[in-house]
Amino acid sequence: MLRTFQNGDELGIVKLWNEVLIDDPINANRFRNQILLDANFDPKGLIVAVEEGAIVGAVLAITRKLP
């Protein structure tokens, strides 16, 4: 199932990120600061793939409104 980002998804996204992007690890604090707190972040642009309750994919699209 595909859906937009919901509060609480960040831990599943960070877990998946670290499983597949082993040369570019992230933690929940960095994800929050760089993604969620970015002035340009829109939850509609973060699409999450969920299978059996687990996040199995995610894609982020950002439209820059502020520099």
Backbone as JSON, one array per atom type, in Angstrom:
{
  "sequence": "MLRTFQNGDELGIVKLWNEVLIDDPINANRFRNQILLDANFDPKGLIVAVEEGAIVGAVLAITRKLP",
  "N": [[0.85, -1.17, 0.0], [0.54, 2.21, -0.8], [1.02, 5.38, 0.68], [0.75, 8.69, 2.06], [3.18, 10.36, 4.16], [2.94, 9.87, 7.68], [2.75, 11.03, 11.05], [5.02, 9.45, 13.18], [6.04, 7.67, 11.37], [8.71, 8.1, 10.99], [10.62, 6.53, 12.44], [10.44, 3.99, 11.26], [11.16, 4.65, 8.64], [13.8, 5.57, 9.02], [14.96, 3.19, 9.97], [14.69, 1.51, 7.7], [16.16, 3.06, 5.85], [18.77, 2.84, 6.92], [19.18, 0.14, 6.56], [19.33, -0.18, 3.79], [20.88, 1.87, 2.73], [23.71, 1.68, 3.43], [26.14, 3.02, 3.33], [25.54, 5.59, 3.9], [24.49, 6.37, 6.54], [21.8, 7.28, 8.82], [20.21, 8.93, 11.58], [17.39, 9.17, 13.85], [17.24, 11.77, 14.85], [18.79, 13.31, 13.04], [17.29, 12.83, 10.7], [14.86, 14.03, 11.39], [15.71, 16.72, 11.71], [16.85, 17.35, 9.17], [14.95, 16.62, 7.25], [12.13, 16.56, 8.16], [11.91, 18.99, 9.55], [12.65, 20.82, 7.69], [11.93, 23.8, 6.05], [10.68, 23.59, 3.62], [9.45, 21.14, 3.59], [6.77, 18.99, 2.88], [4.31, 16.88, 3.91], [2.79, 15.54, 2.0], [4.53, 15.08, -0.02], [6.15, 13.04, 0.73], [6.13, 9.86, 0.17], [5.13, 6.76, 1.34], [5.72, 3.3, 1.34], [3.98, 0.58, 2.49], [3.93, -2.62, 3.88], [2.33, -5.29, 5.28], [2.21, -3.88, 7.7], [4.76, -2.85, 8.01], [7.21, -0.44, 7.05], [8.37, -0.47, 3.84], [9.41, 0.95, 1.81], [10.16, 4.23, 0.56], [9.76, 7.48, -0.82], [10.88, 10.75, -1.48], [9.79, 13.9, -2.43], [10.5, 17.23, -3.03], [9.44, 20.53, -3.29], [11.04, 23.42, -3.72], [10.37, 26.19, -1.87], [11.4, 28.01, -0.27], [14.7, 29.35, 0.08]],
  "CA": [[0.0, 0.0, 0.0], [1.23, 3.49, -0.81], [0.3, 6.45, 1.36], [1.6, 9.81, 2.43], [3.81, 10.32, 5.48], [2.16, 10.11, 8.89], [3.57, 11.12, 12.25], [5.39, 8.13, 13.68], [6.7, 6.92, 10.31], [10.14, 8.39, 10.91], [11.46, 5.43, 12.93], [10.45, 2.95, 10.22], [11.93, 5.15, 7.51], [15.21, 5.56, 9.43], [15.38, 1.79, 10.01], [14.83, 1.07, 6.31], [17.27, 3.83, 5.29], [20.04, 2.27, 7.38], [19.32, -1.21, 6.0], [19.62, -0.17, 2.35], [21.9, 2.89, 2.42], [24.69, 1.41, 4.47], [27.25, 3.97, 3.27], [25.0, 6.92, 4.22], [23.56, 6.15, 7.67], [21.07, 8.43, 9.39], [19.51, 8.61, 12.83], [16.09, 9.84, 13.92], [17.46, 13.2, 15.07], [19.22, 13.9, 11.76], [16.15, 12.77, 9.78], [13.92, 15.07, 11.8], [16.27, 18.04, 11.44], [17.11, 17.6, 7.75], [13.78, 16.37, 6.41], [10.84, 16.98, 8.71], [11.93, 20.4, 9.97], [12.97, 21.66, 6.53], [10.81, 24.72, 5.78], [10.04, 23.18, 2.37], [8.86, 19.81, 3.72], [5.32, 18.82, 2.8], [4.07, 15.45, 4.08], [2.22, 14.97, 0.78], [5.64, 14.75, -0.91], [6.87, 11.88, 1.25], [5.27, 8.71, -0.07], [5.62, 5.6, 2.09], [5.19, 1.99, 0.96], [3.78, -0.23, 3.69], [3.54, -4.01, 3.64], [2.11, -6.01, 6.54], [2.46, -2.98, 8.81], [6.14, -2.37, 8.03], [7.6, 0.44, 5.95], [9.27, -1.2, 2.94], [9.92, 1.88, 0.81], [9.77, 5.63, 0.71], [10.32, 8.42, -1.78], [10.66, 12.12, -1.05], [9.83, 14.95, -3.43], [10.43, 18.54, -2.4], [9.38, 21.72, -4.12], [11.69, 24.49, -2.95], [9.62, 27.43, -1.77], [12.33, 28.89, 0.43], [16.09, 28.92, -0.21]],
  "C": [[0.9, 1.24, 0.0], [0.36, 4.52, -0.11], [1.28, 7.58, 1.65], [2.12, 9.64, 3.86], [2.81, 10.61, 6.58], [3.12, 10.23, 10.06], [3.81, 9.72, 12.79], [6.1, 7.29, 12.64], [8.22, 7.06, 10.35], [11.01, 7.24, 11.4], [11.55, 4.3, 11.91], [11.25, 3.38, 9.01], [13.43, 5.13, 7.83], [15.74, 4.13, 9.46], [15.64, 1.27, 8.6], [16.03, 1.75, 5.65], [18.6, 3.16, 5.65], [20.25, 0.84, 6.9], [19.77, -1.18, 4.55], [20.69, 0.85, 1.95], [23.02, 2.8, 3.44], [25.88, 2.37, 4.46], [26.81, 5.4, 3.59], [24.01, 6.8, 5.37], [22.94, 7.45, 8.17], [20.5, 7.98, 10.73], [18.24, 9.45, 12.88], [16.25, 11.35, 14.09], [17.86, 13.9, 13.77], [18.06, 13.92, 10.76], [15.15, 13.87, 10.11], [14.44, 16.45, 11.4], [16.41, 18.33, 9.95], [15.88, 17.45, 6.86], [12.53, 17.01, 7.0], [10.8, 18.45, 9.09], [12.36, 21.35, 8.86], [11.73, 22.51, 6.21], [10.04, 24.33, 4.52], [9.34, 21.83, 2.47], [7.34, 19.88, 3.67], [5.05, 17.32, 2.91], [3.48, 14.77, 2.85], [3.31, 14.56, -0.21], [6.49, 13.6, -0.42], [5.92, 10.68, 1.19], [5.92, 7.48, 0.57], [4.93, 4.35, 1.57], [5.14, 1.13, 2.21], [3.29, -1.62, 3.29], [3.48, -4.74, 4.97], [2.53, -5.17, 7.75], [3.87, -2.41, 8.89], [6.41, -1.46, 6.83], [8.66, -0.28, 5.12], [9.82, -0.31, 1.84], [9.44, 3.28, 1.11], [10.44, 6.45, -0.38], [9.94, 9.83, -1.35], [10.78, 13.07, -2.23], [9.64, 16.29, -2.73], [10.36, 19.62, -3.46], [9.95, 22.84, -3.26], [10.82, 25.75, -3.04], [10.47, 28.49, -1.12], [13.75, 28.42, 0.13], [16.68, 28.07, 0.9]]
}
